[in-house]
C-alpha cells in the first residue's frame, strides 16, 4: 500500500512538472528539476489569496507566508519570484498594477520577517493567467492570488 501511495505521489509530481506553468503553478520549465522547488512544495504553501480589488494580506495569508519565511530561512541559497494575479474583472492595465501590488505585499511581508530583499523578485500577470476558468465568485476567488516560485539555487 505504501509503495502504491508513493507511486501515486510521484506521478502527481511529474504531472505538475509537465505543465508549462501558464496557470501560475509552482513549476515552469527547468525549475521542475530543482530539488529545492520540490522541497518547498512539500514543506511550505506556495500561494495566498486576496479579497476583491485588494492587495492587503489577510490573517490566513500571513499564516501561509510564515511557512514560507520558515522554509526560506533554512534555505538561504534559494531565491524566489512572487507572481501576482487578478480575476478577470477590470482592465488589463488596472489588473497588471493590482497584481504587482499583490506580489509586492508578499515580498514586503517576507522582507519584514527576515528574508533578504535581493532574494525576492516580483512579476505581475494581471488577469492573463487564470488558475480557474469561470465567470463566478468561486473562480474569481481562486484567481486573486500571489504565487511563490522557487528559482534555481545560486
Secondary structure, 3 states (H helix, E strand, C coil): CHHHHHHHHHHHHHHHHHCCCCCCCCCCHHHHHCHHHHHHHHHCCCEEECCCCCCCCCHHHHHHHHHHHHHHHHCCCCCEEEEEECCCCCCHHHHHHHHHHHHHHHHHHHHHCCCCHHHEEEEEEECCCCCCCCCCHHHHHHHCEEEEEECCCC
